[in-house]
């Protein structure tokens, strides 16, 4: 679960960039 949450944050950051 934690890994999925972290991956989601990375995807959001990449989307913002």
C-alpha positions as CSV (number, residue, x, y, z in Angstrom):
1,X,0.0,0.0,0.0
2,X,2.8,2.4,0.9
3,X,4.6,1.7,-2.3
4,X,1.5,2.4,-4.3
5,X,1.0,5.7,-2.5
6,X,4.6,6.7,-3.1
7,X,4.3,5.7,-6.8
8,X,1.2,7.8,-7.1
9,X,3.0,10.8,-5.6
10,X,5.9,10.3,-8.1
11,X,3.4,10.2,-11.0
12,X,1.7,13.4,-9.8
13,X,5.1,15.2,-9.5
14,X,6.1,14.0,-13.0
15,X,2.8,15.2,-14.3
16,X,3.3,18.6,-12.8
17,X,6.8,18.8,-14.3
